[in-house]
Amino acid sequence: MHWHSPWALLLLLIIPVLLYIRARRSPSAAVKFPSLIDLKKCPASWRLRLRPLLTGARFAALALLIIALARPREQTVLSEVSTEGVAIEVVVDRSGSMAAEMDYYGQKLNRLQAVKQVLAKFIRGDEKGLSGRSSDLIGLVTFARYADTACPLVLSHSVLLEFMKNTDIVKLKSEDGTAIGDAVALAAARLEKAEQQIQRRKKTLGLVADKLPDDQAGFKIKSKAIILLTDGRNNTGRYSPLQAAKLAKEWGIKIYTIGIGSARAYTTIQTPLGTYKLPSREDLDEDLLKAIANQTGGFYGRADDAKSLRKIVEEIDKLEKTEVKSVQYAQYSEDFELWALAALILLLFEMVAGCTVFRKIP
């Protein structure tokens, strides 16, 4: 609870002073009797015993009016965040080869599971050095034979993490493949249209006025980046990876490429005869990934395990930083009416009861 005029509460100190003066005042008899011996023998009625309630009600009403004068109110803080942020498209390979196992700090996870674990920490942050990307627009593109927008660019990362959690390795053989070019082209197109879509959406919702200066117009994209994670080479799709990278460069988009691979990779399969580990053939096109990164101003990193994958992600986290400017507004809901109403009820009680049930003569 907040107070508009807290100094008015000092008037509450008057109440104990008035009570002290009232207690010290010598009562004067309205009707004089020659002797009170017989009157003292008369039992006191409940009305006489409860009559001090009128005095209590009067002073309680005075206290409530003083509190109402101080104007108590509830404060709601509205935060308008104006962010010069980074728009990031995470492009994740979910082809069949990502089922190969990978060491994740002592656990044996498939490559896609390990990638999802590290990316979740990159987005949320953790106590080991990743600060999180709470003020960035992040989207998710997944691909095998076809590239799909699994999650559009969002600031609400709980939604993104849920989509990422539900991303799984492609099931159908007809949908398996590695369309790196299509995935990069799709992610670049999403980033190119991102700022326009944000402003259009805000204007549609009435959140941004046309005449607001740029620094008050909400989220502004400072830089755009694609993080591409794959363990294979491009073998399908309409666009070649280098064509897609050239398009990204024209739109000012950096591409950070991460090659997932290991010469000792294997896949665990279950058969009626038991569990078997089959060696996985490495088909990582590192030359292509390096060319994509170099062409757009990013860098390439190879991740053979979770530790090396995390180091690469930490480096990207350091390079793509965000500055956040936030403006807070306070909205108040006045509550003094309740206190004033309670004071009025007590005063009415004191007046009505004093003229009826507790009436005295003279």
C-alpha positions as CSV (number, residue, x, y, z in Angstrom):
1,M,0.0,0.0,0.0
2,H,1.2,3.5,-0.9
3,W,0.2,6.8,0.6
4,H,-0.3,10.0,-1.5
5,S,0.0,12.3,1.6
6,P,1.8,10.2,4.3
7,W,2.3,13.3,6.5
8,A,-1.4,13.4,7.2
9,L,-0.9,10.3,9.3
10,L,0.8,12.5,11.9
11,L,-2.7,13.7,12.8
12,L,-3.3,10.3,14.4
13,L,-1.2,11.6,17.3
14,I,-4.0,14.0,18.2
15,I,-6.3,11.1,19.2
16,P,-4.3,9.9,22.3
17,V,-4.0,13.6,23.4
18,L,-7.8,14.0,23.1
19,L,-8.4,10.8,25.0
20,Y,-6.0,12.0,27.8
21,I,-7.8,15.3,28.0
22,R,-11.1,13.6,28.2
23,A,-10.0,11.3,30.9
24,R,-8.5,14.1,33.0
25,R,-11.6,16.3,32.7
26,S,-13.7,16.5,35.9
27,P,-17.3,15.5,35.2
28,S,-20.0,17.9,36.2
29,A,-23.3,16.6,37.5
30,A,-26.3,17.4,35.4
31,V,-28.7,16.5,38.3
32,K,-27.6,16.9,41.9
33,F,-28.7,14.5,44.6
34,P,-28.3,15.0,48.4
35,S,-26.9,11.5,48.8
36,L,-25.6,8.8,46.4
37,I,-25.6,5.9,48.9
38,D,-28.9,4.4,47.6
39,L,-27.9,5.0,44.0
40,K,-24.7,3.1,44.4
41,K,-26.7,0.1,45.4
42,C,-28.5,0.1,42.0
43,P,-27.0,-2.4,39.5
44,A,-25.6,-0.9,36.3
45,S,-27.6,-1.8,33.2
46,W,-26.0,-3.2,30.0
47,R,-26.8,0.1,28.3
48,L,-24.7,2.0,30.9
49,R,-21.9,-0.5,30.6
50,L,-21.8,-0.3,26.8
51,R,-22.2,3.4,26.5
52,P,-18.4,3.9,26.2
53,L,-18.7,2.3,22.8
54,L,-20.1,5.6,21.5
55,T,-16.9,7.4,22.5
56,G,-14.8,4.6,21.0
57,A,-16.8,4.8,17.7
58,R,-16.3,8.6,17.6
59,F,-12.6,8.4,17.9
60,A,-12.3,5.4,15.6
61,A,-14.2,7.4,13.0
62,L,-11.8,10.2,13.5
63,A,-8.8,7.9,12.9
64,L,-10.4,6.4,9.8
65,L,-11.0,9.9,8.4
66,I,-7.3,10.8,9.0
67,I,-6.3,7.6,7.2
68,A,-8.6,8.5,4.3
69,L,-7.0,12.0,4.2
70,A,-3.6,10.4,3.7
71,R,-5.1,8.7,0.5
72,P,-4.0,5.1,0.6
73,R,-3.8,3.5,-2.8
74,E,-2.6,0.4,-4.5
75,Q,0.3,0.8,-7.0
76,T,0.7,-1.3,-10.1
77,V,4.0,-0.9,-11.9
78,L,3.8,-1.0,-15.7
79,S,7.1,-1.6,-17.4
80,E,7.6,-0.6,-21.0
81,V,10.8,-2.1,-22.2
82,S,12.5,-0.4,-25.1
83,T,15.2,-2.8,-26.2
84,E,17.9,-2.5,-28.8
85,G,18.2,-6.2,-29.1
86,V,19.5,-9.1,-31.2
87,A,17.2,-11.1,-33.4
88,I,18.5,-14.7,-33.5
89,E,17.2,-17.6,-35.6
90,V,18.4,-21.0,-34.2
91,V,18.6,-23.4,-37.1
92,V,18.8,-27.1,-35.9
93,D,19.4,-30.2,-37.9
94,R,16.9,-33.0,-37.0
95,S,17.9,-35.5,-39.7
96,G,18.4,-39.1,-39.0
97,S,22.2,-38.8,-38.5
98,M,21.5,-36.6,-35.4
99,A,20.5,-39.8,-33.6
100,A,24.2,-40.7,-33.1
101,E,25.1,-40.6,-29.5
102,M,27.1,-37.8,-27.9
103,D,28.7,-37.4,-24.5
104,Y,26.8,-34.9,-22.4
105,Y,28.8,-34.5,-19.1
106,G,28.8,-38.2,-18.5
107,Q,25.4,-38.9,-20.0
108,K,24.9,-40.6,-23.4
109,L,22.4,-38.5,-25.3
110,N,21.8,-38.4,-29.0
111,R,23.2,-35.3,-30.8
112,L,19.8,-33.6,-31.0
113,Q,19.1,-34.0,-27.3
114,A,22.6,-32.6,-26.4
115,V,22.0,-29.6,-28.7
116,K,18.6,-28.9,-27.1
117,Q,20.2,-29.0,-23.6
118,V,22.9,-26.5,-24.5
119,L,20.6,-24.2,-26.4
120,A,18.1,-24.1,-23.6
121,K,20.9,-22.9,-21.2
122,F,22.0,-20.4,-23.9
123,I,18.4,-19.0,-23.9
124,R,17.6,-19.2,-20.2
125,G,21.1,-18.6,-18.8
126,D,22.8,-20.5,-16.0
127,E,25.1,-20.0,-13.1
128,K,28.2,-21.2,-15.0
129,G,28.6,-18.2,-17.3
130,L,25.7,-18.0,-19.7
131,S,23.8,-14.8,-19.0
132,G,20.7,-15.8,-21.0
133,R,19.0,-14.0,-23.8
134,S,15.9,-12.6,-22.0
135,S,15.8,-9.4,-24.1
136,D,16.4,-11.0,-27.5
137,L,14.0,-12.1,-30.2
138,I,14.7,-15.7,-30.9
139,G,13.1,-18.1,-33.3
140,L,13.6,-21.8,-34.2
141,V,13.9,-23.3,-37.6
142,T,14.3,-27.1,-37.9
143,F,15.2,-29.1,-41.0
144,A,15.8,-32.5,-42.4
145,R,14.7,-32.9,-46.1
146,Y,12.4,-29.9,-45.6
147,A,12.9,-26.7,-43.5
148,D,10.2,-25.7,-41.1
149,T,9.6,-22.7,-38.8
150,A,9.1,-24.5,-35.5
151,C,8.7,-21.3,-33.6
152,P,8.5,-17.7,-34.9
153,L,10.7,-15.0,-33.5
154,V,9.4,-14.4,-29.9
155,L,10.4,-12.5,-26.8
156,S,8.5,-15.0,-24.7
157,H,11.1,-17.7,-24.5
158,S,9.0,-20.2,-22.4
159,V,7.0,-20.8,-25.6
160,L,10.2,-21.2,-27.6
161,L,11.7,-23.7,-25.1
162,E,8.5,-25.7,-25.3
163,F,8.7,-26.0,-29.1
164,M,12.4,-26.9,-28.8
165,K,11.6,-29.5,-26.2
166,N,9.1,-31.1,-28.6
167,T,11.5,-31.1,-31.5
168,D,12.5,-34.7,-32.4
169,I,14.5,-36.6,-35.0
170,V,12.6,-37.1,-38.3
171,K,10.7,-40.4,-38.3
172,L,9.9,-41.0,-41.9
173,K,12.6,-42.1,-44.3
174,S,11.0,-40.1,-47.1
175,E,11.5,-36.9,-45.0
176,D,15.1,-37.6,-44.1
177,G,17.9,-35.5,-45.6
178,T,19.9,-32.3,-45.0
179,A,18.5,-29.2,-46.6
180,I,21.0,-26.7,-45.2
181,G,20.4,-24.2,-47.9
182,D,16.7,-24.1,-47.6
183,A,16.9,-23.8,-43.8
184,V,19.4,-20.9,-43.9
185,A,17.3,-19.1,-46.6
186,L,14.1,-19.6,-44.5
187,A,15.8,-18.2,-41.3
188,A,17.3,-15.3,-43.2
189,A,13.8,-14.4,-44.7
190,R,12.3,-14.5,-41.2
191,L,14.9,-12.2,-39.9
192,E,14.6,-9.8,-42.8
193,K,10.9,-9.3,-42.2
194,A,11.1,-9.4,-38.4
195,E,11.3,-5.6,-37.7
196,Q,8.5,-4.8,-40.1
197,Q,6.2,-7.5,-38.6
198,I,7.0,-6.2,-35.0
199,Q,6.1,-2.6,-35.8
200,R,3.0,-3.7,-37.8
201,R,1.8,-5.9,-35.0
202,K,2.3,-3.2,-32.4
203,K,0.5,-0.6,-34.4
204,T,-2.4,-3.0,-35.0
205,L,-2.6,-3.5,-31.2
206,G,-2.4,0.2,-30.6
207,L,0.9,-0.2,-28.6
208,V,2.9,2.2,-30.7
209,A,1.9,5.6,-32.0
210,D,3.0,6.6,-35.5
211,K,4.5,9.8,-34.3
212,L,6.7,8.3,-31.5
213,P,10.4,8.8,-31.9
214,D,12.5,5.7,-32.7
215,D,13.8,5.3,-29.2
216,Q,10.3,5.1,-27.8
217,A,8.8,2.8,-30.5
218,G,9.5,-0.4,-28.6
219,F,11.8,-3.2,-29.7
220,K,14.4,-2.2,-32.2
221,I,16.7,-4.9,-33.8
222,K,20.3,-3.9,-33.4
223,S,21.7,-6.9,-35.2
224,K,20.6,-10.2,-36.7
225,A,22.2,-13.6,-36.5
226,I,21.7,-17.2,-37.4
227,I,23.1,-20.1,-35.4
228,L,23.3,-23.1,-37.6
229,L,23.9,-26.5,-36.0
230,T,24.3,-29.6,-38.3
231,D,26.2,-32.8,-38.5
232,G,25.9,-33.4,-42.2
233,R,26.3,-32.0,-45.7
234,N,23.7,-30.4,-47.9
235,N,22.1,-33.1,-50.1
236,T,18.6,-31.8,-50.9
237,G,16.5,-28.6,-51.2
238,R,15.9,-25.7,-53.7
239,Y,18.7,-23.4,-52.5
240,S,22.4,-24.0,-52.2
241,P,23.9,-23.1,-48.8
242,L,26.3,-20.5,-50.4
243,Q,23.4,-18.8,-52.2
244,A,21.5,-18.6,-49.0
245,A,24.5,-17.2,-47.2
246,K,25.0,-14.6,-49.9
247,L,21.4,-13.5,-49.4
248,A,21.9,-13.3,-45.6
249,K,25.0,-11.2,-46.1
250,E,23.0,-8.7,-48.3
251,W,20.5,-8.4,-45.5
252,G,23.2,-7.8,-42.9
253,I,22.8,-11.2,-41.1
254,K,25.7,-13.0,-39.5
255,I,25.8,-16.8,-39.6
256,Y,27.5,-18.8,-36.9
257,T,27.9,-22.4,-37.9
258,I,28.5,-25.3,-35.6
259,G,29.5,-28.7,-36.9
260,I,28.3,-31.6,-34.7
261,G,30.5,-34.6,-35.2
262,S,32.9,-37.2,-33.8
263,A,35.1,-39.8,-35.5
264,R,34.0,-42.3,-32.8
265,A,30.3,-41.6,-33.0
266,Y,27.8,-44.5,-32.8
267,T,24.1,-45.2,-32.6
268,T,22.5,-47.5,-30.0
269,I,19.7,-49.7,-31.4
270,Q,17.4,-52.1,-29.7
271,T,16.7,-55.5,-31.3
272,P,15.0,-58.7,-30.1
273,L,18.5,-60.1,-29.6
274,G,19.6,-57.3,-27.4
275,T,21.2,-53.8,-27.6
276,Y,23.8,-53.1,-30.2
277,K,26.0,-50.1,-30.9
278,L,26.5,-49.3,-34.6
279,P,29.3,-46.9,-35.7
280,S,28.0,-43.8,-37.4
281,R,29.6,-42.6,-40.5
282,E,30.7,-39.0,-40.2
283,D,29.6,-36.8,-43.2
284,L,30.2,-33.3,-41.8
285,D,31.0,-30.8,-44.5
286,E,33.3,-28.5,-42.6
287,D,34.5,-26.6,-45.6
288,L,31.0,-25.6,-46.5
289,L,30.2,-24.5,-42.9
290,K,33.4,-22.5,-42.8
291,A,32.6,-20.8,-46.1
292,I,29.1,-19.9,-44.9
293,A,30.4,-18.3,-41.7
294,N,33.3,-16.5,-43.4
295,Q,31.0,-15.1,-46.1
296,T,28.6,-13.5,-43.5
297,G,31.1,-12.3,-40.8
298,G,30.4,-15.1,-38.4
299,F,32.7,-18.0,-37.4
300,Y,32.7,-21.8,-37.5
301,G,33.2,-24.1,-34.5
302,R,33.3,-27.9,-34.3
303,A,31.6,-29.7,-31.4
304,D,32.6,-33.3,-30.7
305,D,31.0,-33.3,-27.3
306,A,28.8,-31.1,-25.0
307,K,31.8,-29.3,-23.5
308,S,33.1,-28.1,-26.9
309,L,29.5,-27.2,-28.0
310,R,29.0,-25.1,-24.9
311,K,32.3,-23.2,-25.5
312,I,31.2,-22.3,-29.0
313,V,27.8,-21.1,-27.7
314,E,29.5,-19.1,-24.9
315,E,31.6,-17.4,-27.6
316,I,28.5,-16.5,-29.6
317,D,26.9,-15.2,-26.4
318,K,29.8,-12.8,-25.8
319,L,29.8,-11.5,-29.4
320,E,26.0,-10.9,-29.6
321,K,25.2,-8.6,-26.7
322,T,22.1,-6.7,-26.0
323,E,21.5,-3.3,-24.3
324,V,18.2,-2.9,-22.5
325,K,16.5,0.4,-21.7
326,S,13.4,0.2,-19.7
327,V,10.8,2.8,-18.6
328,Q,8.5,2.1,-15.7
329,Y,5.1,3.7,-15.2
330,A,3.1,3.5,-12.0
331,Q,-0.7,3.1,-12.1
332,Y,-2.6,3.8,-8.9
333,S,-5.9,2.6,-7.6
334,E,-7.4,4.9,-4.9
335,D,-8.6,3.1,-1.8
336,F,-9.5,6.1,0.5
337,E,-13.2,5.7,-0.3
338,L,-13.3,2.5,1.8
339,W,-11.8,4.2,4.8
340,A,-14.1,7.2,4.5
341,L,-17.1,5.0,4.1
342,A,-16.1,3.1,7.3
343,A,-15.7,6.4,9.2
344,L,-19.2,7.5,8.0
345,I,-20.8,4.2,9.1
346,L,-19.2,4.6,12.6
347,L,-20.4,8.2,12.9
348,L,-23.9,7.2,11.9
349,F,-23.8,4.4,14.5
350,E,-22.6,6.8,17.2
351,M,-25.3,9.4,16.3
352,V,-28.2,6.9,15.9
353,A,-27.3,4.8,19.0
354,G,-26.8,8.0,21.1
355,C,-30.3,9.2,20.2
356,T,-32.0,5.8,20.7
357,V,-30.6,2.9,22.6
358,F,-27.9,4.8,24.6
359,R,-29.9,8.0,25.0
360,K,-29.6,9.7,28.3
361,I,-31.5,12.5,30.1
362,P,-30.4,15.1,30.5
